[in-house]
Amino acid sequence: MSEKHQHVLYIVDFVTTGFNTTFVKIKGYDAILEREFEGEVKFLDDRPFGDIIHPERSLLSPECRQYVQERLLNKYHAGEFN
């Protein structure tokens, strides 16, 4: 029986600057492409930015990119980066 992998996201570190900008360093696993990834996302005005979650610049599979973006937004709105 083959084991089905799932996407994984780890928060490595984060910092909030004096300008209400939060930088979040992440690592994880893209189950579709079967490879690990790492990158950084910046939250500015409650919106995430970064190549790793950008629809046209991300090296992640579309499913994993969406997973990462949703998980980061949920964590951000839950106050986990304060």
mmCIF file of the N, C-alpha and C atoms, coordinates in Angstrom:
data_MODEL
# 
_entry.id   MODEL 
# 
loop_
_atom_site.group_PDB 
_atom_site.id 
_atom_site.type_symbol 
_atom_site.label_atom_id 
_atom_site.label_alt_id 
_atom_site.label_comp_id 
_atom_site.label_asym_id 
_atom_site.label_entity_id 
_atom_site.label_seq_id 
_atom_site.pdbx_PDB_ins_code 
_atom_site.Cartn_x 
_atom_site.Cartn_y 
_atom_site.Cartn_z 
_atom_site.occupancy 
_atom_site.B_iso_or_equiv 
_atom_site.pdbx_formal_charge 
_atom_site.auth_seq_id 
_atom_site.auth_comp_id 
_atom_site.auth_asym_id 
_atom_site.auth_atom_id 
_atom_site.pdbx_PDB_model_num 
ATOM 1   N N  . MET A 1 1  ? 0.853  -1.183 0.000   1.00 0.00 ? 1  MET A N  1 
ATOM 2   C CA . MET A 1 1  ? 0.000  0.000  0.000   1.00 0.00 ? 1  MET A CA 1 
ATOM 3   C C  . MET A 1 1  ? 0.895  1.241  0.000   1.00 0.00 ? 1  MET A C  1 
ATOM 4   N N  . SER A 1 2  ? 0.615  2.184  -0.855  1.00 0.00 ? 2  SER A N  1 
ATOM 5   C CA . SER A 1 2  ? 1.430  3.393  -0.914  1.00 0.00 ? 2  SER A CA 1 
ATOM 6   C C  . SER A 1 2  ? 0.922  4.424  0.092   1.00 0.00 ? 2  SER A C  1 
ATOM 7   N N  . GLU A 1 3  ? 1.865  5.130  0.653   1.00 0.00 ? 3  GLU A N  1 
ATOM 8   C CA . GLU A 1 3  ? 1.533  6.164  1.644   1.00 0.00 ? 3  GLU A CA 1 
ATOM 9   C C  . GLU A 1 3  ? 1.333  7.495  0.929   1.00 0.00 ? 3  GLU A C  1 
ATOM 10  N N  . LYS A 1 4  ? 0.232  8.181  1.224   1.00 0.00 ? 4  LYS A N  1 
ATOM 11  C CA . LYS A 1 4  ? -0.053 9.466  0.597   1.00 0.00 ? 4  LYS A CA 1 
ATOM 12  C C  . LYS A 1 4  ? 0.469  10.581 1.502   1.00 0.00 ? 4  LYS A C  1 
ATOM 13  N N  . HIS A 1 5  ? 1.312  11.430 0.949   1.00 0.00 ? 5  HIS A N  1 
ATOM 14  C CA . HIS A 1 5  ? 1.885  12.542 1.700   1.00 0.00 ? 5  HIS A CA 1 
ATOM 15  C C  . HIS A 1 5  ? 0.957  13.749 1.644   1.00 0.00 ? 5  HIS A C  1 
ATOM 16  N N  . GLN A 1 6  ? 1.096  14.616 2.623   1.00 0.00 ? 6  GLN A N  1 
ATOM 17  C CA . GLN A 1 6  ? 0.330  15.847 2.666   1.00 0.00 ? 6  GLN A CA 1 
ATOM 18  C C  . GLN A 1 6  ? 1.285  17.037 2.701   1.00 0.00 ? 6  GLN A C  1 
ATOM 19  N N  . HIS A 1 7  ? 0.773  18.195 2.323   1.00 0.00 ? 7  HIS A N  1 
ATOM 20  C CA . HIS A 1 7  ? 1.570  19.410 2.413   1.00 0.00 ? 7  HIS A CA 1 
ATOM 21  C C  . HIS A 1 7  ? 1.893  19.680 3.876   1.00 0.00 ? 7  HIS A C  1 
ATOM 22  N N  . VAL A 1 8  ? 3.075  20.252 4.094   1.00 0.00 ? 8  VAL A N  1 
ATOM 23  C CA . VAL A 1 8  ? 3.514  20.580 5.450   1.00 0.00 ? 8  VAL A CA 1 
ATOM 24  C C  . VAL A 1 8  ? 4.044  22.002 5.444   1.00 0.00 ? 8  VAL A C  1 
ATOM 25  N N  . LEU A 1 9  ? 3.757  22.741 6.519   1.00 0.00 ? 9  LEU A N  1 
ATOM 26  C CA . LEU A 1 9  ? 4.262  24.106 6.670   1.00 0.00 ? 9  LEU A CA 1 
ATOM 27  C C  . LEU A 1 9  ? 4.800  24.281 8.078   1.00 0.00 ? 9  LEU A C  1 
ATOM 28  N N  . TYR A 1 10 ? 6.040  24.769 8.179   1.00 0.00 ? 10 TYR A N  1 
ATOM 29  C CA . TYR A 1 10 ? 6.674  25.084 9.455   1.00 0.00 ? 10 TYR A CA 1 
ATOM 30  C C  . TYR A 1 10 ? 7.010  26.563 9.493   1.00 0.00 ? 10 TYR A C  1 
ATOM 31  N N  . ILE A 1 11 ? 6.733  27.190 10.616  1.00 0.00 ? 11 ILE A N  1 
ATOM 32  C CA . ILE A 1 11 ? 7.166  28.568 10.835  1.00 0.00 ? 11 ILE A CA 1 
ATOM 33  C C  . ILE A 1 11 ? 8.541  28.501 11.476  1.00 0.00 ? 11 ILE A C  1 
ATOM 34  N N  . VAL A 1 12 ? 9.554  29.000 10.803  1.00 0.00 ? 12 VAL A N  1 
ATOM 35  C CA . VAL A 1 12 ? 10.916 28.963 11.309  1.00 0.00 ? 12 VAL A CA 1 
ATOM 36  C C  . VAL A 1 12 ? 11.149 30.129 12.255  1.00 0.00 ? 12 VAL A C  1 
ATOM 37  N N  . ASP A 1 13 ? 10.730 31.318 11.837  1.00 0.00 ? 13 ASP A N  1 
ATOM 38  C CA . ASP A 1 13 ? 10.940 32.521 12.637  1.00 0.00 ? 13 ASP A CA 1 
ATOM 39  C C  . ASP A 1 13 ? 10.049 33.625 12.087  1.00 0.00 ? 13 ASP A C  1 
ATOM 40  N N  . PHE A 1 14 ? 9.836  34.653 12.894  1.00 0.00 ? 14 PHE A N  1 
ATOM 41  C CA . PHE A 1 14 ? 9.104  35.828 12.424  1.00 0.00 ? 14 PHE A CA 1 
ATOM 42  C C  . PHE A 1 14 ? 9.540  37.033 13.237  1.00 0.00 ? 14 PHE A C  1 
ATOM 43  N N  . VAL A 1 15 ? 9.364  38.207 12.622  1.00 0.00 ? 15 VAL A N  1 
ATOM 44  C CA . VAL A 1 15 ? 9.689  39.463 13.290  1.00 0.00 ? 15 VAL A CA 1 
ATOM 45  C C  . VAL A 1 15 ? 8.741  40.536 12.776  1.00 0.00 ? 15 VAL A C  1 
ATOM 46  N N  . THR A 1 16 ? 8.299  41.401 13.680  1.00 0.00 ? 16 THR A N  1 
ATOM 47  C CA . THR A 1 16 ? 7.460  42.529 13.302  1.00 0.00 ? 16 THR A CA 1 
ATOM 48  C C  . THR A 1 16 ? 8.266  43.802 13.480  1.00 0.00 ? 16 THR A C  1 
ATOM 49  N N  . THR A 1 17 ? 8.288  44.631 12.452  1.00 0.00 ? 17 THR A N  1 
ATOM 50  C CA . THR A 1 17 ? 9.053  45.870 12.499  1.00 0.00 ? 17 THR A CA 1 
ATOM 51  C C  . THR A 1 17 ? 8.209  46.989 13.091  1.00 0.00 ? 17 THR A C  1 
ATOM 52  N N  . GLY A 1 18 ? 8.806  48.115 13.276  1.00 0.00 ? 18 GLY A N  1 
ATOM 53  C CA . GLY A 1 18 ? 8.110  49.280 13.799  1.00 0.00 ? 18 GLY A CA 1 
ATOM 54  C C  . GLY A 1 18 ? 7.109  49.868 12.823  1.00 0.00 ? 18 GLY A C  1 
ATOM 55  N N  . PHE A 1 19 ? 7.077  49.385 11.607  1.00 0.00 ? 19 PHE A N  1 
ATOM 56  C CA . PHE A 1 19 ? 6.166  49.902 10.582  1.00 0.00 ? 19 PHE A CA 1 
ATOM 57  C C  . PHE A 1 19 ? 4.992  48.956 10.350  1.00 0.00 ? 19 PHE A C  1 
ATOM 58  N N  . ASN A 1 20 ? 4.665  48.140 11.361  1.00 0.00 ? 20 ASN A N  1 
ATOM 59  C CA . ASN A 1 20 ? 3.575  47.169 11.274  1.00 0.00 ? 20 ASN A CA 1 
ATOM 60  C C  . ASN A 1 20 ? 3.732  46.211 10.098  1.00 0.00 ? 20 ASN A C  1 
ATOM 61  N N  . THR A 1 21 ? 4.958  45.849 9.810   1.00 0.00 ? 21 THR A N  1 
ATOM 62  C CA . THR A 1 21 ? 5.263  44.864 8.789   1.00 0.00 ? 21 THR A CA 1 
ATOM 63  C C  . THR A 1 21 ? 5.814  43.634 9.492   1.00 0.00 ? 21 THR A C  1 
ATOM 64  N N  . THR A 1 22 ? 5.282  42.474 9.147   1.00 0.00 ? 22 THR A N  1 
ATOM 65  C CA . THR A 1 22 ? 5.730  41.225 9.747   1.00 0.00 ? 22 THR A CA 1 
ATOM 66  C C  . THR A 1 22 ? 6.374  40.351 8.683   1.00 0.00 ? 22 THR A C  1 
ATOM 67  N N  . PHE A 1 23 ? 7.593  39.890 8.971   1.00 0.00 ? 23 PHE A N  1 
ATOM 68  C CA . PHE A 1 23 ? 8.315  38.985 8.092   1.00 0.00 ? 23 PHE A CA 1 
ATOM 69  C C  . PHE A 1 23 ? 8.272  37.596 8.710   1.00 0.00 ? 23 PHE A C  1 
ATOM 70  N N  . VAL A 1 24 ? 7.873  36.600 7.917   1.00 0.00 ? 24 VAL A N  1 
ATOM 71  C CA . VAL A 1 24 ? 7.744  35.235 8.411   1.00 0.00 ? 24 VAL A CA 1 
ATOM 72  C C  . VAL A 1 24 ? 8.603  34.313 7.541   1.00 0.00 ? 24 VAL A C  1 
ATOM 73  N N  . LYS A 1 25 ? 9.567  33.636 8.182   1.00 0.00 ? 25 LYS A N  1 
ATOM 74  C CA . LYS A 1 25 ? 10.402 32.667 7.472   1.00 0.00 ? 25 LYS A CA 1 
ATOM 75  C C  . LYS A 1 25 ? 9.746  31.300 7.613   1.00 0.00 ? 25 LYS A C  1 
ATOM 76  N N  . ILE A 1 26 ? 9.595  30.599 6.482   1.00 0.00 ? 26 ILE A N  1 
ATOM 77  C CA . ILE A 1 26 ? 8.893  29.322 6.478   1.00 0.00 ? 26 ILE A CA 1 
ATOM 78  C C  . ILE A 1 26 ? 9.717  28.222 5.803   1.00 0.00 ? 26 ILE A C  1 
ATOM 79  N N  . LYS A 1 27 ? 9.373  26.995 6.161   1.00 0.00 ? 27 LYS A N  1 
ATOM 80  C CA . LYS A 1 27 ? 9.871  25.799 5.483   1.00 0.00 ? 27 LYS A CA 1 
ATOM 81  C C  . LYS A 1 27 ? 8.690  24.863 5.352   1.00 0.00 ? 27 LYS A C  1 
ATOM 82  N N  . GLY A 1 28 ? 8.805  23.920 4.438   1.00 0.00 ? 28 GLY A N  1 
ATOM 83  C CA . GLY A 1 28 ? 7.715  22.981 4.310   1.00 0.00 ? 28 GLY A CA 1 
ATOM 84  C C  . GLY A 1 28 ? 7.973  21.920 3.271   1.00 0.00 ? 28 GLY A C  1 
ATOM 85  N N  . TYR A 1 29 ? 6.901  21.229 2.941   1.00 0.00 ? 29 TYR A N  1 
ATOM 86  C CA . TYR A 1 29 ? 6.954  20.133 1.976   1.00 0.00 ? 29 TYR A CA 1 
ATOM 87  C C  . TYR A 1 29 ? 5.765  20.247 1.032   1.00 0.00 ? 29 TYR A C  1 
ATOM 88  N N  . ASP A 1 30 ? 6.050  20.228 -0.257  1.00 0.00 ? 30 ASP A N  1 
ATOM 89  C CA . ASP A 1 30 ? 5.033  20.250 -1.300  1.00 0.00 ? 30 ASP A CA 1 
ATOM 90  C C  . ASP A 1 30 ? 4.760  18.802 -1.693  1.00 0.00 ? 30 ASP A C  1 
ATOM 91  N N  . ALA A 1 31 ? 3.599  18.293 -1.304  1.00 0.00 ? 31 ALA A N  1 
ATOM 92  C CA . ALA A 1 31 ? 3.267  16.888 -1.543  1.00 0.00 ? 31 ALA A CA 1 
ATOM 93  C C  . ALA A 1 31 ? 3.032  16.576 -3.018  1.00 0.00 ? 31 ALA A C  1 
ATOM 94  N N  . ILE A 1 32 ? 2.613  17.548 -3.793  1.00 0.00 ? 32 ILE A N  1 
ATOM 95  C CA . ILE A 1 32 ? 2.381  17.327 -5.226  1.00 0.00 ? 32 ILE A CA 1 
ATOM 96  C C  . ILE A 1 32 ? 3.714  17.156 -5.956  1.00 0.00 ? 32 ILE A C  1 
ATOM 97  N N  . LEU A 1 33 ? 4.653  18.065 -5.687  1.00 0.00 ? 33 LEU A N  1 
ATOM 98  C CA . LEU A 1 33 ? 5.961  18.013 -6.339  1.00 0.00 ? 33 LEU A CA 1 
ATOM 99  C C  . LEU A 1 33 ? 6.943  17.105 -5.604  1.00 0.00 ? 33 LEU A C  1 
ATOM 100 N N  . GLU A 1 34 ? 6.557  16.646 -4.421  1.00 0.00 ? 34 GLU A N  1 
ATOM 101 C CA . GLU A 1 34 ? 7.380  15.774 -3.576  1.00 0.00 ? 34 GLU A CA 1 
ATOM 102 C C  . GLU A 1 34 ? 8.758  16.371 -3.312  1.00 0.00 ? 34 GLU A C  1 
ATOM 103 N N  . ARG A 1 35 ? 8.753  17.630 -2.834  1.00 0.00 ? 35 ARG A N  1 
ATOM 104 C CA . ARG A 1 35 ? 10.025 18.275 -2.488  1.00 0.00 ? 35 ARG A CA 1 
ATOM 105 C C  . ARG A 1 35 ? 9.818  19.304 -1.388  1.00 0.00 ? 35 ARG A C  1 
ATOM 106 N N  . GLU A 1 36 ? 10.903 19.549 -0.673  1.00 0.00 ? 36 GLU A N  1 
ATOM 107 C CA . GLU A 1 36 ? 10.886 20.535 0.394   1.00 0.00 ? 36 GLU A CA 1 
ATOM 108 C C  . GLU A 1 36 ? 11.043 21.933 -0.186  1.00 0.00 ? 36 GLU A C  1 
ATOM 109 N N  . PHE A 1 37 ? 10.618 22.931 0.586   1.00 0.00 ? 37 PHE A N  1 
ATOM 110 C CA . PHE A 1 37 ? 10.769 24.319 0.156   1.00 0.00 ? 37 PHE A CA 1 
ATOM 111 C C  . PHE A 1 37 ? 11.056 25.191 1.375   1.00 0.00 ? 37 PHE A C  1 
ATOM 112 N N  . GLU A 1 38 ? 11.556 26.377 1.108   1.00 0.00 ? 38 GLU A N  1 
ATOM 113 C CA . GLU A 1 38 ? 11.713 27.382 2.143   1.00 0.00 ? 38 GLU A CA 1 
ATOM 114 C C  . GLU A 1 38 ? 11.611 28.745 1.499   1.00 0.00 ? 38 GLU A C  1 
ATOM 115 N N  . GLY A 1 39 ? 11.227 29.725 2.305   1.00 0.00 ? 39 GLY A N  1 
ATOM 116 C CA . GLY A 1 39 ? 11.077 31.069 1.778   1.00 0.00 ? 39 GLY A CA 1 
ATOM 117 C C  . GLY A 1 39 ? 10.647 32.028 2.867   1.00 0.00 ? 39 GLY A C  1 
ATOM 118 N N  . GLU A 1 40 ? 10.264 33.223 2.432   1.00 0.00 ? 40 GLU A N  1 
ATOM 119 C CA . GLU A 1 40 ? 9.850  34.266 3.369   1.00 0.00 ? 40 GLU A CA 1 
ATOM 120 C C  . GLU A 1 40 ? 8.615  34.964 2.819   1.00 0.00 ? 40 GLU A C  1 
ATOM 121 N N  . VAL A 1 41 ? 7.711  35.288 3.721   1.00 0.00 ? 41 VAL A N  1 
ATOM 122 C CA . VAL A 1 41 ? 6.497  36.017 3.373   1.00 0.00 ? 41 VAL A CA 1 
ATOM 123 C C  . VAL A 1 41 ? 6.446  37.271 4.231   1.00 0.00 ? 41 VAL A C  1 
ATOM 124 N N  . LYS A 1 42 ? 6.030  38.361 3.623   1.00 0.00 ? 42 LYS A N  1 
ATOM 125 C CA . LYS A 1 42 ? 5.906  39.634 4.331   1.00 0.00 ? 42 LYS A CA 1 
ATOM 126 C C  . LYS A 1 42 ? 4.433  39.982 4.422   1.00 0.00 ? 42 LYS A C  1 
ATOM 127 N N  . PHE A 1 43 ? 3.978  40.324 5.630   1.00 0.00 ? 43 PHE A N  1 
ATOM 128 C CA . PHE A 1 43 ? 2.613  40.816 5.810   1.00 0.00 ? 43 PHE A CA 1 
ATOM 129 C C  . PHE A 1 43 ? 2.675  42.331 5.923   1.00 0.00 ? 43 PHE A C  1 
ATOM 130 N N  . LEU A 1 44 ? 1.955  42.994 5.052   1.00 0.00 ? 44 LEU A N  1 
ATOM 131 C CA . LEU A 1 44 ? 1.877  44.446 5.044   1.00 0.00 ? 44 LEU A CA 1 
ATOM 132 C C  . LEU A 1 44 ? 0.407  44.812 4.924   1.00 0.00 ? 44 LEU A C  1 
ATOM 133 N N  . ASP A 1 45 ? -0.101 45.605 5.865   1.00 0.00 ? 45 ASP A N  1 
ATOM 134 C CA . ASP A 1 45 ? -1.526 45.964 5.886   1.00 0.00 ? 45 ASP A CA 1 
ATOM 135 C C  . ASP A 1 45 ? -2.411 44.713 5.856   1.00 0.00 ? 45 ASP A C  1 
ATOM 136 N N  . ASP A 1 46 ? -2.034 43.711 6.645   1.00 0.00 ? 46 ASP A N  1 
ATOM 137 C CA . ASP A 1 46 ? -2.793 42.457 6.777   1.00 0.00 ? 46 ASP A CA 1 
ATOM 138 C C  . ASP A 1 46 ? -2.830 41.612 5.510   1.00 0.00 ? 46 ASP A C  1 
ATOM 139 N N  . ARG A 1 47 ? -1.968 41.892 4.553   1.00 0.00 ? 47 ARG A N  1 
ATOM 140 C CA . ARG A 1 47 ? -1.926 41.121 3.307   1.00 0.00 ? 47 ARG A CA 1 
ATOM 141 C C  . ARG A 1 47 ? -0.561 40.467 3.155   1.00 0.00 ? 47 ARG A C  1 
ATOM 142 N N  . PRO A 1 48 ? -0.517 39.197 2.741   1.00 0.00 ? 48 PRO A N  1 
ATOM 143 C CA . PRO A 1 48 ? 0.767  38.514 2.561   1.00 0.00 ? 48 PRO A CA 1 
ATOM 144 C C  . PRO A 1 48 ? 1.362  38.765 1.180   1.00 0.00 ? 48 PRO A C  1 
ATOM 145 N N  . PHE A 1 49 ? 2.685  38.910 1.147   1.00 0.00 ? 49 PHE A N  1 
ATOM 146 C CA . PHE A 1 49 ? 3.422  39.115 -0.101  1.00 0.00 ? 49 PHE A CA 1 
ATOM 147 C C  . PHE A 1 49 ? 4.653  38.220 -0.094  1.00 0.00 ? 49 PHE A C  1 
ATOM 148 N N  . GLY A 1 50 ? 5.071  37.784 -1.249  1.00 0.00 ? 50 GLY A N  1 
ATOM 149 C CA . GLY A 1 50 ? 6.298  37.005 -1.379  1.00 0.00 ? 50 GLY A CA 1 
ATOM 150 C C  . GLY A 1 50 ? 6.231  36.101 -2.591  1.00 0.00 ? 50 GLY A C  1 
ATOM 151 N N  . ASP A 1 51 ? 7.402  35.868 -3.195  1.00 0.00 ? 51 ASP A N  1 
ATOM 152 C CA . ASP A 1 51 ? 7.451  35.033 -4.398  1.00 0.00 ? 51 ASP A CA 1 
ATOM 153 C C  . ASP A 1 51 ? 6.901  33.636 -4.146  1.00 0.00 ? 51 ASP A C  1 
ATOM 154 N N  . ILE A 1 52 ? 7.094  33.117 -2.945  1.00 0.00 ? 52 ILE A N  1 
ATOM 155 C CA . ILE A 1 52 ? 6.683  31.743 -2.665  1.00 0.00 ? 52 ILE A CA 1 
ATOM 156 C C  . ILE A 1 52 ? 5.168  31.552 -2.739  1.00 0.00 ? 52 ILE A C  1 
ATOM 157 N N  . ILE A 1 53 ? 4.404  32.627 -2.545  1.00 0.00 ? 53 ILE A N  1 
ATOM 158 C CA . ILE A 1 53 ? 2.941  32.523 -2.631  1.00 0.00 ? 53 ILE A CA 1 
ATOM 159 C C  . ILE A 1 53 ? 2.371  33.302 -3.820  1.00 0.00 ? 53 ILE A C  1 
ATOM 160 N N  . HIS A 1 54 ? 3.237  33.898 -4.621  1.00 0.00 ? 54 HIS A N  1 
ATOM 161 C CA . HIS A 1 54 ? 2.788  34.644 -5.799  1.00 0.00 ? 54 HIS A CA 1 
ATOM 162 C C  . HIS A 1 54 ? 2.345  33.657 -6.883  1.00 0.00 ? 54 HIS A C  1 
ATOM 163 N N  . PRO A 1 55 ? 1.130  33.835 -7.441  1.00 0.00 ? 55 PRO A N  1 
ATOM 164 C CA . PRO A 1 55 ? 0.609  32.876 -8.427  1.00 0.00 ? 55 PRO A CA 1 
ATOM 165 C C  . PRO A 1 55 ? 1.504  32.657 -9.641  1.00 0.00 ? 55 PRO A C  1 
ATOM 166 N N  . GLU A 1 56 ? 2.249  33.666 -10.057 1.00 0.00 ? 56 GLU A N  1 
ATOM 167 C CA . GLU A 1 56 ? 3.065  33.532 -11.264 1.00 0.00 ? 56 GLU A CA 1 
ATOM 168 C C  . GLU A 1 56 ? 4.541  33.275 -10.979 1.00 0.00 ? 56 GLU A C  1 
ATOM 169 N N  . ARG A 1 57 ? 5.004  33.541 -9.746  1.00 0.00 ? 57 ARG A N  1 
ATOM 170 C CA . ARG A 1 57 ? 6.428  33.390 -9.448  1.00 0.00 ? 57 ARG A CA 1 
ATOM 171 C C  . ARG A 1 57 ? 6.755  32.224 -8.526  1.00 0.00 ? 57 ARG A C  1 
ATOM 172 N N  . SER A 1 58 ? 5.737  31.629 -7.930  1.00 0.00 ? 58 SER A N  1 
ATOM 173 C CA . SER A 1 58 ? 5.965  30.550 -6.980  1.00 0.00 ? 58 SER A CA 1 
ATOM 174 C C  . SER A 1 58 ? 6.482  29.299 -7.671  1.00 0.00 ? 58 SER A C  1 
ATOM 175 N N  . LEU A 1 59 ? 7.401  28.615 -7.001  1.00 0.00 ? 59 LEU A N  1 
ATOM 176 C CA . LEU A 1 59 ? 7.890  27.330 -7.487  1.00 0.00 ? 59 LEU A CA 1 
ATOM 177 C C  . LEU A 1 59 ? 7.088  26.172 -6.895  1.00 0.00 ? 59 LEU A C  1 
ATOM 178 N N  . LEU A 1 60 ? 6.103  26.490 -6.074  1.00 0.00 ? 60 LEU A N  1 
ATOM 179 C CA . LEU A 1 60 ? 5.254  25.473 -5.469  1.00 0.00 ? 60 LEU A CA 1 
ATOM 180 C C  . LEU A 1 60 ? 4.144  25.067 -6.433  1.00 0.00 ? 60 LEU A C  1 
ATOM 181 N N  . SER A 1 61 ? 3.594  23.890 -6.196  1.00 0.00 ? 61 SER A N  1 
ATOM 182 C CA . SER A 1 61 ? 2.416  23.487 -6.962  1.00 0.00 ? 61 SER A CA 1 
ATOM 183 C C  . SER A 1 61 ? 1.280  24.437 -6.585  1.00 0.00 ? 61 SER A C  1 
ATOM 184 N N  . PRO A 1 62 ? 0.319  24.655 -7.480  1.00 0.00 ? 62 PRO A N  1 
ATOM 185 C CA . PRO A 1 62 ? -0.795 25.560 -7.154  1.00 0.00 ? 62 PRO A CA 1 
ATOM 186 C C  . PRO A 1 62 ? -1.526 25.168 -5.867  1.00 0.00 ? 62 PRO A C  1 
ATOM 187 N N  . GLU A 1 63 ? -1.691 23.861 -5.645  1.00 0.00 ? 63 GLU A N  1 
ATOM 188 C CA . GLU A 1 63 ? -2.371 23.405 -4.439  1.00 0.00 ? 63 GLU A CA 1 
ATOM 189 C C  . GLU A 1 63 ? -1.573 23.736 -3.179  1.00 0.00 ? 63 GLU A C  1 
ATOM 190 N N  . CYS A 1 64 ? -0.286 23.542 -3.232  1.00 0.00 ? 64 CYS A N  1 
ATOM 191 C CA . CYS A 1 64 ? 0.559  23.828 -2.075  1.00 0.00 ? 64 CYS A CA 1 
ATOM 192 C C  . CYS A 1 64 ? 0.662  25.330 -1.841  1.00 0.00 ? 64 CYS A C  1 
ATOM 193 N N  . ARG A 1 65 ? 0.771  26.099 -2.906  1.00 0.00 ? 65 ARG A N  1 
ATOM 194 C CA . ARG A 1 65 ? 0.830  27.554 -2.776  1.00 0.00 ? 65 ARG A CA 1 
ATOM 195 C C  . ARG A 1 65 ? -0.413 28.064 -2.059  1.00 0.00 ? 65 ARG A C  1 
ATOM 196 N N  . GLN A 1 66 ? -1.571 27.559 -2.450  1.00 0.00 ? 66 GLN A N  1 
ATOM 197 C CA . GLN A 1 66 ? -2.820 27.965 -1.815  1.00 0.00 ? 66 GLN A CA 1 
ATOM 198 C C  . GLN A 1 66 ? -2.860 27.507 -0.355  1.00 0.00 ? 66 GLN A C  1 
ATOM 199 N N  . TYR A 1 67 ? -2.411 26.294 -0.092  1.00 0.00 ? 67 TYR A N  1 
ATOM 200 C CA . TYR A 1 67 ? -2.354 25.765 1.271   1.00 0.00 ? 67 TYR A CA 1 
ATOM 201 C C  . TYR A 1 67 ? -1.490 26.662 2.156   1.00 0.00 ? 67 TYR A C  1 
ATOM 202 N N  . VAL A 1 68 ? -0.296 27.004 1.671   1.00 0.00 ? 68 VAL A N  1 
ATOM 203 C CA . VAL A 1 68 ? 0.629  27.845 2.437   1.00 0.00 ? 68 VAL A CA 1 
ATOM 204 C C  . VAL A 1 68 ? 0.014  29.211 2.698   1.00 0.00 ? 68 VAL A C  1 
ATOM 205 N N  . GLN A 1 69 ? -0.552 29.823 1.676   1.00 0.00 ? 69 GLN A N  1 
ATOM 206 C CA . GLN A 1 69 ? -1.149 31.145 1.832   1.00 0.00 ? 69 GLN A CA 1 
ATOM 207 C C  . GLN A 1 69 ? -2.293 31.115 2.848   1.00 0.00 ? 69 GLN A C  1 
ATOM 208 N N  . GLU A 1 70 ? -3.172 30.125 2.755   1.00 0.00 ? 70 GLU A N  1 
ATOM 209 C CA . GLU A 1 70 ? -4.300 30.034 3.679   1.00 0.00 ? 70 GLU A CA 1 
ATOM 210 C C  . GLU A 1 70 ? -3.837 29.791 5.112   1.00 0.00 ? 70 GLU A C  1 
ATOM 211 N N  . ARG A 1 71 ? -2.869 28.899 5.289   1.00 0.00 ? 71 ARG A N  1 
ATOM 212 C CA . ARG A 1 71 ? -2.372 28.619 6.648   1.00 0.00 ? 71 ARG A CA 1 
ATOM 213 C C  . ARG A 1 71 ? -1.718 29.855 7.254   1.00 0.00 ? 71 ARG A C  1 
ATOM 214 N N  . LEU A 1 72 ? -0.928 30.582 6.458   1.00 0.00 ? 72 LEU A N  1 
ATOM 215 C CA . LEU A 1 72 ? -0.274 31.794 6.964   1.00 0.00 ? 72 LEU A CA 1 
ATOM 216 C C  . LEU A 1 72 ? -1.301 32.863 7.323   1.00 0.00 ? 72 LEU A C  1 
ATOM 217 N N  . LEU A 1 73 ? -2.299 33.047 6.478   1.00 0.00 ? 73 LEU A N  1 
ATOM 218 C CA . LEU A 1 73 ? -3.344 34.027 6.777   1.00 0.00 ? 73 LEU A CA 1 
ATOM 219 C C  . LEU A 1 73 ? -4.096 33.661 8.052   1.00 0.00 ? 73 LEU A C  1 
ATOM 220 N N  . ASN A 1 74 ? -4.417 32.391 8.221   1.00 0.00 ? 74 ASN A N  1 
ATOM 221 C CA . ASN A 1 74 ? -5.109 31.943 9.429   1.00 0.00 ? 74 ASN A CA 1 
ATOM 222 C C  . ASN A 1 74 ? -4.274 32.203 10.675  1.00 0.00 ? 74 ASN A C  1 
ATOM 223 N N  . LYS A 1 75 ? -2.989 31.885 10.602  1.00 0.00 ? 75 LYS A N  1 
ATOM 224 C CA . LYS A 1 75 ? -2.094 32.105 11.735  1.00 0.00 ? 75 LYS A CA 1 
ATOM 225 C C  . LYS A 1 75 ? -1.936 33.603 12.013  1.00 0.00 ? 75 LYS A C  1 
ATOM 226 N N  . TYR A 1 76 ? -1.832 34.406 10.974  1.00 0.00 ? 76 TYR A N  1 
ATOM 227 C CA . TYR A 1 76 ? -1.684 35.841 11.134  1.00 0.00 ? 76 TYR A CA 1 
ATOM 228 C C  . TYR A 1 76 ? -2.913 36.436 11.811  1.00 0.00 ? 76 TYR A C  1 
ATOM 229 N N  . HIS A 1 77 ? -4.098 36.069 11.331  1.00 0.00 ? 77 HIS A N  1 
ATOM 230 C CA . HIS A 1 77 ? -5.329 36.612 11.894  1.00 0.00 ? 77 HIS A CA 1 
ATOM 231 C C  . HIS A 1 77 ? -5.630 36.066 13.288  1.00 0.00 ? 77 HIS A C  1 
ATOM 232 N N  . ALA A 1 78 ? -5.038 34.927 13.623  1.00 0.00 ? 78 ALA A N  1 
ATOM 233 C CA . ALA A 1 78 ? -5.189 34.363 14.970  1.00 0.00 ? 78 ALA A CA 1 
ATOM 234 C C  . ALA A 1 78 ? -4.215 35.012 15.951  1.00 0.00 ? 78 ALA A C  1 
ATOM 235 N N  . GLY A 1 79 ? -3.349 35.909 15.454  1.00 0.00 ? 79 GLY A N  1 
ATOM 236 C CA . GLY A 1 79 ? -2.405 36.616 16.322  1.00 0.00 ? 79 GLY A CA 1 
ATOM 237 C C  . GLY A 1 79 ? -1.160 35.833 16.666  1.00 0.00 ? 79 GLY A C  1 
ATOM 238 N N  . GLU A 1 80 ? -0.839 34.804 15.902  1.00 0.00 ? 80 GLU A N  1 
ATOM 239 C CA . GLU A 1 80 ? 0.305  33.971 16.218  1.00 0.00 ? 80 GLU A CA 1 
ATOM 240 C C  . GLU A 1 80 ? 1.655  34.620 15.893  1.00 0.00 ? 80 GLU A C  1 
ATOM 241 N N  . PHE A 1 81 ? 1.647  35.742 15.195  1.00 0.00 ? 81 PHE A N  1 
ATOM 242 C CA . PHE A 1 81 ? 2.900  36.418 14.863  1.00 0.00 ? 81 PHE A CA 1 
ATOM 243 C C  . PHE A 1 81 ? 3.075  37.710 15.653  1.00 0.00 ? 81 PHE A C  1 
ATOM 244 N N  . ASN A 1 82 ? 2.349  37.854 16.759  1.00 0.00 ? 82 ASN A N  1 
ATOM 245 C CA . ASN A 1 82 ? 2.468  39.061 17.607  1.00 0.00 ? 82 ASN A CA 1 
ATOM 246 C C  . ASN A 1 82 ? 3.509  38.838 18.680  1.00 0.00 ? 82 ASN A C  1 
# 
